[in-house]
Amino acid sequence: MNDGAKKRKKSGCRIPTIDQIRDYFLTNRFGIEEGELFFFFHRSTYWRSQSGDPIGDWMKAADRWMWNLEN
């Protein structure tokens, strides 16, 4: 494994742009505002979970966020 692959594995997911988040939330019938809340919340935690681990899949985290809004 090269150094770049090791760094990606250690750091978790690639951090999405706010535009990627907005598009994802709109595609899933949630508003831009909710996507921005998700983005800024996770940016404030340095894209780490409640346990302190790096978020490995931001789309999965976004799906969980949206599910929690509905349930």
C-alpha positions as protocol buffer text, in pm:
chain_id: "A"
residue {
  index: 1
  type: MET
  ca { x: 0 y: 0 z: 0 }
}
residue {
  index: 2
  type: ASN
  ca { x: 145 y: 339 z: -94 }
}
residue {
  index: 3
  type: ASP
  ca { x: 156 y: 642 z: 137 }
}
residue {
  index: 4
  type: GLY
  ca { x: -146 y: 811 z: -27 }
}
residue {
  index: 5
  type: ALA
  ca { x: -363 y: 503 z: 25 }
}
residue {
  index: 6
  type: LYS
  ca { x: -250 y: 476 z: 387 }
}
residue {
  index: 7
  type: LYS
  ca { x: -341 y: 840 z: 453 }
}
residue {
  index: 8
  type: ARG
  ca { x: -687 y: 797 z: 296 }
}
residue {
  index: 9
  type: LYS
  ca { x: -749 y: 485 z: 503 }
}
residue {
  index: 10
  type: LYS
  ca { x: -648 y: 662 z: 827 }
}
residue {
  index: 11
  type: SER
  ca { x: -848 y: 978 z: 762 }
}
residue {
  index: 12
  type: GLY
  ca { x: -1178 y: 809 z: 672 }
}
residue {
  index: 13
  type: CYS
  ca { x: -1389 y: 950 z: 392 }
}
residue {
  index: 14
  type: ARG
  ca { x: -1313 y: 1226 z: 152 }
}
residue {
  index: 15
  type: ILE
  ca { x: -1475 y: 1536 z: 294 }
}
residue {
  index: 16
  type: PRO
  ca { x: -1761 y: 1638 z: 66 }
}
residue {
  index: 17
  type: THR
  ca { x: -1819 y: 1989 z: -58 }
}
residue {
  index: 18
  type: ILE
  ca { x: -2123 y: 2181 z: 56 }
}
residue {
  index: 19
  type: ASP
  ca { x: -2256 y: 2160 z: -302 }
}
residue {
  index: 20
  type: GLN
  ca { x: -2231 y: 1779 z: -296 }
}
residue {
  index: 21
  type: ILE
  ca { x: -2425 y: 1777 z: 30 }
}
residue {
  index: 22
  type: ARG
  ca { x: -2691 y: 2016 z: -103 }
}
residue {
  index: 23
  type: ASP
  ca { x: -2737 y: 1803 z: -416 }
}
residue {
  index: 24
  type: TYR
  ca { x: -2760 y: 1483 z: -212 }
}
residue {
  index: 25
  type: PHE
  ca { x: -3023 y: 1626 z: 21 }
}
residue {
  index: 26
  type: LEU
  ca { x: -3226 y: 1768 z: -269 }
}
residue {
  index: 27
  type: THR
  ca { x: -3211 y: 1434 z: -451 }
}
residue {
  index: 28
  type: ASN
  ca { x: -3351 y: 1270 z: -138 }
}
residue {
  index: 29
  type: ARG
  ca { x: -3633 y: 1529 z: -113 }
}
residue {
  index: 30
  type: PHE
  ca { x: -3488 y: 1723 z: 178 }
}
residue {
  index: 31
  type: GLY
  ca { x: -3421 y: 2094 z: 162 }
}
residue {
  index: 32
  type: ILE
  ca { x: -3093 y: 2269 z: 102 }
}
residue {
  index: 33
  type: GLU
  ca { x: -3118 y: 2412 z: 453 }
}
residue {
  index: 34
  type: GLU
  ca { x: -3117 y: 2064 z: 608 }
}
residue {
  index: 35
  type: GLY
  ca { x: -2817 y: 1970 z: 397 }
}
residue {
  index: 36
  type: GLU
  ca { x: -2636 y: 2279 z: 519 }
}
residue {
  index: 37
  type: LEU
  ca { x: -2717 y: 2190 z: 882 }
}
residue {
  index: 38
  type: PHE
  ca { x: -2570 y: 1844 z: 821 }
}
residue {
  index: 39
  type: PHE
  ca { x: -2260 y: 1989 z: 655 }
}
residue {
  index: 40
  type: PHE
  ca { x: -2186 y: 2251 z: 920 }
}
residue {
  index: 41
  type: PHE
  ca { x: -2257 y: 2011 z: 1207 }
}
residue {
  index: 42
  type: HIS
  ca { x: -2014 y: 1753 z: 1073 }
}
residue {
  index: 43
  type: ARG
  ca { x: -1757 y: 2016 z: 981 }
}
residue {
  index: 44
  type: SER
  ca { x: -1765 y: 2134 z: 1343 }
}
residue {
  index: 45
  type: THR
  ca { x: -1683 y: 1778 z: 1456 }
}
residue {
  index: 46
  type: TYR
  ca { x: -1402 y: 1748 z: 1197 }
}
residue {
  index: 47
  type: TRP
  ca { x: -1607 y: 1477 z: 1023 }
}
residue {
  index: 48
  type: ARG
  ca { x: -1588 y: 1241 z: 1318 }
}
residue {
  index: 49
  type: SER
  ca { x: -1865 y: 1029 z: 1469 }
}
residue {
  index: 50
  type: GLN
  ca { x: -1989 y: 1054 z: 1827 }
}
residue {
  index: 51
  type: SER
  ca { x: -1735 y: 788 z: 1923 }
}
residue {
  index: 52
  type: GLY
  ca { x: -1453 y: 1000 z: 1775 }
}
residue {
  index: 53
  type: ASP
  ca { x: -1390 y: 779 z: 1474 }
}
residue {
  index: 54
  type: PRO
  ca { x: -1360 y: 938 z: 1129 }
}
residue {
  index: 55
  type: ILE
  ca { x: -1680 y: 917 z: 926 }
}
residue {
  index: 56
  type: GLY
  ca { x: -1605 y: 655 z: 664 }
}
residue {
  index: 57
  type: ASP
  ca { x: -1900 y: 722 z: 433 }
}
residue {
  index: 58
  type: TRP
  ca { x: -2062 y: 1065 z: 437 }
}
residue {
  index: 59
  type: MET
  ca { x: -2359 y: 948 z: 228 }
}
residue {
  index: 60
  type: LYS
  ca { x: -2435 y: 680 z: 483 }
}
residue {
  index: 61
  type: ALA
  ca { x: -2412 y: 943 z: 758 }
}
residue {
  index: 62
  type: ALA
  ca { x: -2646 y: 1169 z: 557 }
}
residue {
  index: 63
  type: ASP
  ca { x: -2893 y: 882 z: 511 }
}
residue {
  index: 64
  type: ARG
  ca { x: -2890 y: 824 z: 887 }
}
residue {
  index: 65
  type: TRP
  ca { x: -2943 y: 1198 z: 947 }
}
residue {
  index: 66
  type: MET
  ca { x: -3244 y: 1202 z: 711 }
}
residue {
  index: 67
  type: TRP
  ca { x: -3386 y: 883 z: 862 }
}
residue {
  index: 68
  type: ASN
  ca { x: -3365 y: 1037 z: 1210 }
}
residue {
  index: 69
  type: LEU
  ca { x: -3559 y: 1341 z: 1087 }
}
residue {
  index: 70
  type: GLU
  ca { x: -3845 y: 1118 z: 972 }
}
residue {
  index: 71
  type: ASN
  ca { x: -3855 y: 882 z: 1271 }
}
